[in-house]
Amino acid sequence: MLFRSTSSSSKIFILVSAFIAIGSGTNQGFGLAVYRGANQVYYDGTNYAPGYIQMSGNWRMKSNIMYLDSPATTSSTTYTLYFNAYSSTVSFSSDTGSSPSTMTLMEIAQ
């Protein structure tokens, strides 16, 4: 998602609502990261967090991110959400029927 701040002192509030499809099996897990350009700005630092789970069956779950970024620029900036799966039965779902995954960026002036 391309974003441009009006001031270099502004903060960018990032809201992500991601839907994850989890297939059958145990030791399922996934990780979500947000990048600003080539720089990672959000990841909680543990393997496959925030969604490491152990279960069997078929599930869909929602994972949320709220993060306040300080890009210190007024140049156009691209924010990207990355998904990492622990096993082949876990997948990112851009749309689960009536509930699509979303990323919202809000400028907070300083």
N, CA, C and O atoms as CSV, one atom per row, in Angstrom:
chain,resi,resn,atom,element,x,y,z
A,1,MET,N,N,0.845,-1.158,0.000
A,1,MET,CA,C,0.000,0.000,0.000
A,1,MET,C,C,0.898,1.231,0.000
A,1,MET,O,O,1.787,1.347,0.844
A,2,LEU,N,N,0.682,2.135,-0.918
A,2,LEU,CA,C,1.477,3.345,-1.045
A,2,LEU,C,C,0.896,4.439,-0.147
A,2,LEU,O,O,-0.316,4.646,-0.102
A,3,PHE,N,N,1.787,5.133,0.565
A,3,PHE,CA,C,1.344,6.161,1.500
A,3,PHE,C,C,2.321,7.328,1.453
A,3,PHE,O,O,3.518,7.137,1.236
A,4,ARG,N,N,1.805,8.545,1.659
A,4,ARG,CA,C,2.657,9.731,1.699
A,4,ARG,C,C,2.213,10.620,2.857
A,4,ARG,O,O,1.059,11.048,2.908
A,5,SER,N,N,3.128,10.897,3.787
A,5,SER,CA,C,2.842,11.759,4.943
A,5,SER,C,C,2.894,13.223,4.542
A,5,SER,O,O,3.573,13.594,3.585
A,6,THR,N,N,2.174,14.043,5.278
A,6,THR,CA,C,2.203,15.479,5.029
A,6,THR,C,C,3.325,16.168,5.796
A,6,THR,O,O,3.687,17.303,5.485
A,7,SER,N,N,3.884,15.478,6.809
A,7,SER,CA,C,4.967,16.039,7.614
A,7,SER,C,C,5.943,14.928,7.998
A,7,SER,O,O,5.530,13.796,8.249
A,8,SER,N,N,7.231,15.251,8.043
A,8,SER,CA,C,8.223,14.236,8.409
A,8,SER,C,C,8.157,13.873,9.892
A,8,SER,O,O,8.763,12.886,10.309
A,9,SER,N,N,7.441,14.646,10.683
A,9,SER,CA,C,7.294,14.312,12.107
A,9,SER,C,C,6.025,13.499,12.387
A,9,SER,O,O,5.780,13.101,13.526
A,10,SER,N,N,5.226,13.256,11.352
A,10,SER,CA,C,4.006,12.467,11.530
A,10,SER,C,C,4.322,11.006,11.832
A,10,SER,O,O,5.361,10.480,11.434
A,11,LYS,N,N,3.407,10.373,12.539
A,11,LYS,CA,C,3.457,8.930,12.787
A,11,LYS,C,C,2.415,8.278,11.884
A,11,LYS,O,O,1.437,8.912,11.488
A,12,ILE,N,N,2.636,7.017,11.569
A,12,ILE,CA,C,1.678,6.255,10.765
A,12,ILE,C,C,1.154,5.115,11.625
A,12,ILE,O,O,1.911,4.246,12.058
A,13,PHE,N,N,-0.150,5.134,11.863
A,13,PHE,CA,C,-0.801,4.073,12.637
A,13,PHE,C,C,-1.232,2.992,11.660
A,13,PHE,O,O,-2.019,3.246,10.748
A,14,ILE,N,N,-0.709,1.774,11.854
A,14,ILE,CA,C,-0.965,0.653,10.957
A,14,ILE,C,C,-1.921,-0.317,11.630
A,14,ILE,O,O,-1.665,-0.797,12.734
A,15,LEU,N,N,-3.022,-0.597,10.954
A,15,LEU,CA,C,-4.001,-1.579,11.433
A,15,LEU,C,C,-4.109,-2.684,10.390
A,15,LEU,O,O,-4.382,-2.410,9.221
A,16,VAL,N,N,-3.899,-3.924,10.805
A,16,VAL,CA,C,-4.023,-5.062,9.912
A,16,VAL,C,C,-4.996,-6.046,10.530
A,16,VAL,O,O,-4.923,-6.357,11.719
A,17,SER,N,N,-5.895,-6.522,9.712
A,17,SER,CA,C,-6.806,-7.596,10.095
A,17,SER,C,C,-6.628,-8.686,9.045
A,17,SER,O,O,-7.113,-8.557,7.921
A,18,ALA,N,N,-5.926,-9.770,9.418
A,18,ALA,CA,C,-5.584,-10.815,8.459
A,18,ALA,C,C,-6.311,-12.103,8.811
A,18,ALA,O,O,-6.394,-12.483,9.978
A,19,PHE,N,N,-6.833,-12.766,7.794
A,19,PHE,CA,C,-7.522,-14.036,7.998
A,19,PHE,C,C,-6.611,-15.168,7.534
A,19,PHE,O,O,-6.048,-15.127,6.440
A,20,ILE,N,N,-6.480,-16.173,8.387
A,20,ILE,CA,C,-5.571,-17.285,8.149
A,20,ILE,C,C,-6.398,-18.566,8.065
A,20,ILE,O,O,-7.254,-18.814,8.914
A,21,ALA,N,N,-6.140,-19.370,7.048
A,21,ALA,CA,C,-6.794,-20.674,6.904
A,21,ALA,C,C,-5.830,-21.735,7.415
A,21,ALA,O,O,-4.674,-21.783,6.993
A,22,ILE,N,N,-6.300,-22.587,8.323
A,22,ILE,CA,C,-5.472,-23.608,8.944
A,22,ILE,C,C,-6.073,-24.966,8.640
A,22,ILE,O,O,-7.203,-25.253,9.036
A,23,GLY,N,N,-5.324,-25.801,7.941
A,23,GLY,CA,C,-5.802,-27.121,7.560
A,23,GLY,C,C,-5.589,-28.137,8.655
A,23,GLY,O,O,-5.211,-27.790,9.774
A,24,SER,N,N,-5.831,-29.387,8.333
A,24,SER,CA,C,-5.690,-30.443,9.334
A,24,SER,C,C,-4.219,-30.703,9.625
A,24,SER,O,O,-3.353,-30.456,8.786
A,25,GLY,N,N,-3.953,-31.200,10.816
A,25,GLY,CA,C,-2.598,-31.492,11.252
A,25,GLY,C,C,-2.301,-30.817,12.569
A,25,GLY,O,O,-3.128,-30.067,13.089
A,26,THR,N,N,-1.133,-31.077,13.110
A,26,THR,CA,C,-0.736,-30.466,14.375
A,26,THR,C,C,0.461,-29.570,14.146
A,26,THR,O,O,1.057,-29.575,13.069
A,27,ASN,N,N,0.813,-28.798,15.167
A,27,ASN,CA,C,1.961,-27.888,15.106
A,27,ASN,C,C,1.878,-26.913,13.943
A,27,ASN,O,O,2.845,-26.710,13.209
A,28,GLN,N,N,0.729,-26.327,13.795
A,28,GLN,CA,C,0.525,-25.305,12.766
A,28,GLN,C,C,1.053,-23.977,13.290
A,28,GLN,O,O,1.046,-23.745,14.499
A,29,GLY,N,N,1.497,-23.128,12.424
A,29,GLY,CA,C,1.940,-21.814,12.858
A,29,GLY,C,C,2.132,-20.875,11.688
A,29,GLY,O,O,2.256,-21.306,10.541
A,30,PHE,N,N,2.155,-19.584,11.988
A,30,PHE,CA,C,2.373,-18.582,10.950
A,30,PHE,C,C,2.949,-17.334,11.582
A,30,PHE,O,O,2.873,-17.150,12.797
A,31,GLY,N,N,3.515,-16.495,10.772
A,31,GLY,CA,C,4.014,-15.209,11.217
A,31,GLY,C,C,3.576,-14.125,10.258
A,31,GLY,O,O,3.424,-14.367,9.060
A,32,LEU,N,N,3.375,-12.936,10.782
A,32,LEU,CA,C,3.029,-11.772,9.971
A,32,LEU,C,C,4.057,-10.683,10.245
A,32,LEU,O,O,4.455,-10.461,11.389
A,33,ALA,N,N,4.477,-10.015,9.194
A,33,ALA,CA,C,5.417,-8.911,9.332
A,33,ALA,C,C,4.959,-7.764,8.440
A,33,ALA,O,O,4.372,-7.987,7.381
A,34,VAL,N,N,5.230,-6.536,8.875
A,34,VAL,CA,C,4.941,-5.348,8.077
A,34,VAL,C,C,6.275,-4.701,7.732
A,34,VAL,O,O,7.129,-4.489,8.592
A,35,TYR,N,N,6.429,-4.392,6.439
A,35,TYR,CA,C,7.632,-3.720,5.950
A,35,TYR,C,C,7.265,-2.343,5.428
A,35,TYR,O,O,6.212,-2.155,4.819
A,36,ARG,N,N,8.151,-1.377,5.675
A,36,ARG,CA,C,8.094,-0.058,5.059
A,36,ARG,C,C,9.226,-0.043,4.054
A,36,ARG,O,O,10.394,0.020,4.437
A,37,GLY,N,N,8.898,-0.102,2.767
A,37,GLY,CA,C,9.937,-0.265,1.747
A,37,GLY,C,C,10.646,-1.585,1.975
A,37,GLY,O,O,10.000,-2.632,2.010
A,38,ALA,N,N,11.970,-1.558,2.132
A,38,ALA,CA,C,12.754,-2.776,2.371
A,38,ALA,C,C,13.005,-3.028,3.850
A,38,ALA,O,O,13.678,-3.997,4.203
A,39,ASN,N,N,12.475,-2.170,4.724
A,39,ASN,CA,C,12.734,-2.277,6.160
A,39,ASN,C,C,11.567,-2.895,6.917
A,39,ASN,O,O,10.425,-2.455,6.790
A,40,GLN,N,N,11.868,-3.912,7.699
A,40,GLN,CA,C,10.840,-4.513,8.545
A,40,GLN,C,C,10.555,-3.575,9.709
A,40,GLN,O,O,11.470,-3.201,10.442
A,41,VAL,N,N,9.293,-3.192,9.885
A,41,VAL,CA,C,8.925,-2.301,10.983
A,41,VAL,C,C,8.116,-3.002,12.064
A,41,VAL,O,O,8.008,-2.499,13.183
A,42,TYR,N,N,7.545,-4.161,11.740
A,42,TYR,CA,C,6.793,-4.913,12.749
A,42,TYR,C,C,7.037,-6.403,12.603
A,42,TYR,O,O,6.923,-6.958,11.510
A,43,TYR,N,N,7.366,-7.031,13.690
A,43,TYR,CA,C,7.382,-8.485,13.866
A,43,TYR,C,C,7.693,-8.681,15.336
A,43,TYR,O,O,8.581,-8.007,15.859
A,44,ASP,N,N,7.013,-9.558,16.013
A,44,ASP,CA,C,7.198,-9.594,17.462
A,44,ASP,C,C,8.461,-10.318,17.917
A,44,ASP,O,O,8.738,-10.360,19.115
A,45,GLY,N,N,9.235,-10.891,16.992
A,45,GLY,CA,C,10.533,-11.426,17.341
A,45,GLY,C,C,10.585,-12.904,17.665
A,45,GLY,O,O,11.681,-13.447,17.804
A,46,THR,N,N,9.462,-13.577,17.791
A,46,THR,CA,C,9.483,-15.014,18.042
A,46,THR,C,C,9.108,-15.754,16.776
A,46,THR,O,O,8.408,-15.207,15.924
A,47,ASN,N,N,9.558,-16.978,16.640
A,47,ASN,CA,C,9.273,-17.739,15.429
A,47,ASN,C,C,7.784,-17.928,15.222
A,47,ASN,O,O,7.072,-18.420,16.097
A,48,TYR,N,N,7.338,-17.535,14.066
A,48,TYR,CA,C,5.962,-17.741,13.618
A,48,TYR,C,C,4.927,-17.094,14.530
A,48,TYR,O,O,3.777,-17.532,14.549
A,49,ALA,N,N,5.293,-16.086,15.271
A,49,ALA,CA,C,4.332,-15.338,16.074
A,49,ALA,C,C,3.692,-14.311,15.158
A,49,ALA,O,O,4.319,-13.985,14.150
A,50,PRO,N,N,2.537,-13.781,15.399
A,50,PRO,CA,C,1.724,-13.933,16.585
A,50,PRO,C,C,0.788,-15.130,16.552
A,50,PRO,O,O,-0.113,-15.215,17.387
A,51,GLY,N,N,0.965,-16.053,15.623
A,51,GLY,CA,C,-0.056,-17.090,15.483
A,51,GLY,C,C,0.410,-18.517,15.600
A,51,GLY,O,O,-0.117,-19.378,14.895
A,52,TYR,N,N,1.389,-18.823,16.469
A,52,TYR,CA,C,1.792,-20.216,16.597
A,52,TYR,C,C,0.750,-20.975,17.401
A,52,TYR,O,O,0.430,-20.606,18.530
A,53,ILE,N,N,0.229,-22.034,16.811
A,53,ILE,CA,C,-0.832,-22.803,17.461
A,53,ILE,C,C,-0.586,-24.282,17.243
A,53,ILE,O,O,0.097,-24.676,16.298
A,54,GLN,N,N,-1.137,-25.087,18.107
A,54,GLN,CA,C,-1.077,-26.528,17.938
A,54,GLN,C,C,-2.501,-27.055,18.000
A,54,GLN,O,O,-3.150,-26.998,19.044
A,55,MET,N,N,-2.971,-27.557,16.893
A,55,MET,CA,C,-4.341,-28.064,16.834
A,55,MET,C,C,-4.484,-28.968,15.631
A,55,MET,O,O,-3.606,-29.032,14.771
A,56,SER,N,N,-5.575,-29.647,15.587
A,56,SER,CA,C,-5.901,-30.429,14.397
A,56,SER,C,C,-7.277,-30.002,13.931
A,56,SER,O,O,-8.042,-29.406,14.689
A,57,GLY,N,N,-7.585,-30.304,12.698
A,57,GLY,CA,C,-8.871,-29.887,12.142
A,57,GLY,C,C,-8.683,-28.741,11.177
A,57,GLY,O,O,-7.563,-28.286,10.946
A,58,ASN,N,N,-9.769,-28.281,10.620
A,58,ASN,CA,C,-9.743,-27.164,9.687
A,58,ASN,C,C,-10.325,-25.934,10.373
A,58,ASN,O,O,-11.451,-25.970,10.870
A,59,TRP,N,N,-9.562,-24.851,10.402
A,59,TRP,CA,C,-9.962,-23.629,11.099
A,59,TRP,C,C,-9.681,-22.420,10.235
A,59,TRP,O,O,-8.864,-22.472,9.316
A,60,ARG,N,N,-10.350,-21.352,10.534
A,60,ARG,CA,C,-10.007,-20.033,10.013
A,60,ARG,C,C,-9.859,-19.151,11.246
A,60,ARG,O,O,-10.682,-19.195,12.161
A,61,MET,N,N,-8.810,-18.359,11.256
A,61,MET,CA,C,-8.632,-17.464,12.394
A,61,MET,C,C,-8.241,-16.079,11.908
A,61,MET,O,O,-7.739,-15.903,10.798
A,62,LYS,N,N,-8.482,-15.116,12.762
A,62,LYS,CA,C,-8.183,-13.726,12.464
A,62,LYS,C,C,-7.002,-13.299,13.323
A,62,LYS,O,O,-6.973,-13.570,14.523
A,63,SER,N,N,-6.041,-12.641,12.718
A,63,SER,CA,C,-4.893,-12.114,13.431
A,63,SER,C,C,-4.836,-10.610,13.191
A,63,SER,O,O,-4.931,-10.155,12.051
A,64,ASN,N,N,-4.682,-9.843,14.262
A,64,ASN,CA,C,-4.678,-8.385,14.153
A,64,ASN,C,C,-3.320,-7.815,14.522
A,64,ASN,O,O,-2.631,-8.325,15.404
A,65,ILE,N,N,-2.953,-6.750,13.832
A,65,ILE,CA,C,-1.745,-6.000,14.143
A,65,ILE,C,C,-2.153,-4.546,14.335
A,65,ILE,O,O,-2.922,-3.998,13.546
A,66,MET,N,N,-1.634,-3.927,15.386
A,66,MET,CA,C,-1.741,-2.485,15.583
A,66,MET,C,C,-0.334,-2.000,15.891
A,66,MET,O,O,0.279,-2.433,16.867
A,67,TYR,N,N,0.177,-1.102,15.059
A,67,TYR,CA,C,1.555,-0.654,15.220
A,67,TYR,C,C,1.658,0.818,14.834
A,67,TYR,O,O,1.052,1.252,13.854
A,68,LEU,N,N,2.425,1.581,15.603
A,68,LEU,CA,C,2.653,2.997,15.325
A,68,LEU,C,C,4.057,3.161,14.763
A,68,LEU,O,O,5.040,2.955,15.475
A,69,ASP,N,N,4.158,3.532,13.486
A,69,ASP,CA,C,5.439,3.663,12.798
A,69,ASP,C,C,5.850,5.126,12.735
A,69,ASP,O,O,5.003,6.019,12.716
A,70,SER,N,N,7.156,5.362,12.703
A,70,SER,CA,C,7.722,6.713,12.583
A,70,SER,C,C,8.624,6.769,11.357
A,70,SER,O,O,9.840,6.622,11.481
A,71,PRO,N,N,8.047,6.982,10.168
A,71,PRO,CA,C,8.864,6.938,8.951
A,71,PRO,C,C,9.806,8.126,8.763
A,71,PRO,O,O,10.787,8.004,8.031
A,72,ALA,N,N,9.545,9.267,9.396
A,72,ALA,CA,C,10.387,10.470,9.312
A,72,ALA,C,C,10.659,10.901,7.871
A,72,ALA,O,O,11.785,11.253,7.519
A,73,THR,N,N,9.618,10.868,7.049
A,73,THR,CA,C,9.757,11.290,5.655
A,73,THR,C,C,8.410,11.766,5.116
A,73,THR,O,O,7.352,11.395,5.624
A,74,THR,N,N,8.475,12.593,4.082
A,74,THR,CA,C,7.252,12.960,3.354
A,74,THR,C,C,7.249,12.319,1.975
A,74,THR,O,O,6.337,12.559,1.183
A,75,SER,N,N,8.251,11.510,1.681
A,75,SER,CA,C,8.309,10.793,0.404
A,75,SER,C,C,7.260,9.694,0.375
A,75,SER,O,O,6.861,9.184,1.423
A,76,SER,N,N,6.817,9.329,-0.810
A,76,SER,CA,C,5.886,8.207,-0.944
A,76,SER,C,C,6.560,6.946,-0.410
A,76,SER,O,O,7.715,6.661,-0.725
A,77,THR,N,N,5.823,6.206,0.396
A,77,THR,CA,C,6.350,5.019,1.062
A,77,THR,C,C,5.396,3.860,0.848
A,77,THR,O,O,4.179,4.027,0.925
A,78,THR,N,N,5.946,2.687,0.579
A,78,THR,CA,C,5.133,1.496,0.379
A,78,THR,C,C,5.168,0.630,1.632
A,78,THR,O,O,6.240,0.273,2.120
A,79,TYR,N,N,3.995,0.299,2.143
A,79,TYR,CA,C,3.864,-0.635,3.261
A,79,TYR,C,C,3.356,-1.960,2.715
A,79,TYR,O,O,2.415,-1.999,1.921
A,80,THR,N,N,3.993,-3.052,3.152
A,80,THR,CA,C,3.650,-4.380,2.656
A,80,THR,C,C,3.496,-5.342,3.828
A,80,THR,O,O,4.282,-5.312,4.774
A,81,LEU,N,N,2.484,-6.189,3.757
A,81,LEU,CA,C,2.273,-7.236,4.755
A,81,LEU,C,C,2.856,-8.534,4.213
A,81,LEU,O,O,2.554,-8.934,3.088
A,82,TYR,N,N,3.694,-9.191,5.015
A,82,TYR,CA,C,4.265,-10.485,4.640
A,82,TYR,C,C,3.730,-11.570,5.558
A,82,TYR,O,O,3.501,-11.350,6.747
A,83,PHE,N,N,3.540,-12.736,4.981
A,83,PHE,CA,C,3.013,-13.899,5.688
A,83,PHE,C,C,4.018,-15.036,5.573
A,83,PHE,O,O,4.551,-15.283,4.492
A,84,ASN,N,N,4.283,-15.734,6.683
A,84,ASN,CA,C,5.196,-16.866,6.686
A,84,ASN,C,C,4.491,-18.042,7.343
A,84,ASN,O,O,4.033,-17.929,8.480
A,85,ALA,N,N,4.396,-19.171,6.645
A,85,ALA,CA,C,3.695,-20.347,7.165
A,85,ALA,C,C,4.679,-21.371,7.710
A,85,ALA,O,O,5.736,-21.595,7.120
A,86,TYR,N,N,4.338,-21.990,8.826
A,86,TYR,CA,C,5.147,-23.032,9.435
A,86,TYR,C,C,4.975,-24.355,8.693
A,86,TYR,O,O,5.913,-25.148,8.621
A,87,SER,N,N,3.810,-24.595,8.152
A,87,SER,CA,C,3.566,-25.841,7.422
A,87,SER,C,C,2.731,-25.551,6.181
A,87,SER,O,O,2.180,-24.461,6.033
A,88,SER,N,N,2.644,-26.531,5.298
A,88,SER,CA,C,1.940,-26.332,4.027
A,88,SER,C,C,0.426,-26.294,4.189
A,88,SER,O,O,-0.282,-25.965,3.237
A,89,THR,N,N,-0.089,-26.623,5.375
A,89,THR,CA,C,-1.544,-26.604,5.561
A,89,THR,C,C,-2.036,-25.276,6.137
A,89,THR,O,O,-3.220,-25.138,6.447
A,90,VAL,N,N,-1.142,-24.304,6.282
A,90,VAL,CA,C,-1.521,-22.971,6.759
A,90,VAL,C,C,-1.382,-22.010,5.596
A,90,VAL,O,O,-0.364,-22.020,4.903
A,91,SER,N,N,-2.397,-21.175,5.371
A,91,SER,CA,C,-2.319,-20.229,4.260
A,91,SER,C,C,-2.972,-18.905,4.630
A,91,SER,O,O,-3.878,-18.840,5.461
A,92,PHE,N,N,-2.485,-17.861,3.989
A,92,PHE,CA,C,-3.064,-16.534,4.140
A,92,PHE,C,C,-4.301,-16.465,3.265
A,92,PHE,O,O,-4.281,-16.924,2.124
A,93,SER,N,N,-5.360,-15.904,3.780
A,93,SER,CA,C,-6.593,-15.791,3.015
A,93,SER,C,C,-6.927,-14.319,2.833
A,93,SER,O,O,-7.232,-13.621,3.800
A,94,SER,N,N,-6.868,-13.851,1.601
A,94,SER,CA,C,-7.177,-12.442,1.357
A,94,SER,C,C,-8.665,-12.161,1.483
A,94,SER,O,O,-9.066,-11.008,1.641
A,95,ASP,N,N,-9.477,-13.190,1.416
A,95,ASP,CA,C,-10.922,-13.012,1.540
A,95,ASP,C,C,-11.544,-14.301,2.062
A,95,ASP,O,O,-11.372,-15.368,1.473
A,96,THR,N,N,-12.257,-14.195,3.154
A,96,THR,CA,C,-12.969,-15.352,3.695
A,96,THR,C,C,-14.466,-15.069,3.606
A,96,THR,O,O,-15.151,-14.940,4.620
A,97,GLY,N,N,-14.946,-14.978,2.396
A,97,GLY,CA,C,-16.364,-14.683,2.215
A,97,GLY,C,C,-16.632,-13.210,2.394
A,97,GLY,O,O,-16.172,-12.392,1.597
A,98,SER,N,N,-17.364,-12.864,3.423
A,98,SER,CA,C,-17.752,-11.468,3.645
A,98,SER,C,C,-16.746,-10.709,4.507
A,98,SER,O,O,-16.990,-9.546,4.826
A,99,SER,N,N,-15.625,-11.321,4.896
A,99,SER,CA,C,-14.643,-10.680,5.778
A,99,SER,C,C,-13.257,-10.663,5.136
A,99,SER,O,O,-12.457,-11.562,5.395
A,100,PRO,N,N,-12.956,-9.677,4.316
A,100,PRO,CA,C,-11.648,-9.636,3.667
A,100,PRO,C,C,-10.544,-9.217,4.630
A,100,PRO,O,O,-10.800,-8.523,5.614
A,101,SER,N,N,-9.320,-9.641,4.343
A,101,SER,CA,C,-8.162,-9.146,5.090
A,101,SER,C,C,-7.912,-7.713,4.666
A,101,SER,O,O,-8.077,-7.372,3.495
A,102,THR,N,N,-7.511,-6.862,5.619
A,102,THR,CA,C,-7.340,-5.452,5.311
A,102,THR,C,C,-6.081,-4.891,5.974
A,102,THR,O,O,-5.619,-5.406,6.992
A,103,MET,N,N,-5.537,-3.829,5.379
A,103,MET,CA,C,-4.492,-3.026,5.998
A,103,MET,C,C,-4.948,-1.583,5.880
A,103,MET,O,O,-5.268,-1.107,4.791
A,104,THR,N,N,-4.974,-0.889,7.016
A,104,THR,CA,C,-5.381,0.513,7.058
A,104,THR,C,C,-4.223,1.337,7.601
A,104,THR,O,O,-3.629,0.979,8.618
A,105,LEU,N,N,-3.895,2.443,6.925
A,105,LEU,CA,C,-2.837,3.339,7.358
A,105,LEU,C,C,-3.449,4.698,7.658
A,105,LEU,O,O,-4.193,5.252,6.849
A,106,MET,N,N,-3.119,5.234,8.850
A,106,MET,CA,C,-3.643,6.544,9.257
A,106,MET,C,C,-2.493,7.422,9.689
A,106,MET,O,O,-1.660,7.018,10.500
A,107,GLU,N,N,-2.449,8.629,9.141
A,107,GLU,CA,C,-1.423,9.578,9.550
A,107,GLU,C,C,-1.837,10.277,10.844
A,107,GLU,O,O,-2.970,10.740,10.981
A,108,ILE,N,N,-0.900,10.342,11.786
A,108,ILE,CA,C,-1.130,11.056,13.040
A,108,ILE,C,C,-0.132,12.203,13.074
A,108,ILE,O,O,1.072,11.984,13.208
A,109,ALA,N,N,-0.634,13.422,12.953
A,109,ALA,CA,C,0.218,14.595,12.903
A,109,ALA,C,C,0.829,14.862,14.282
A,109,ALA,O,O,0.178,14.685,15.312
A,110,GLN,N,N,2.081,15.287,14.273
A,110,GLN,CA,C,2.803,15.606,15.520
A,110,GLN,C,C,3.019,17.098,15.613
A,110,GLN,O,O,3.606,17.577,16.583
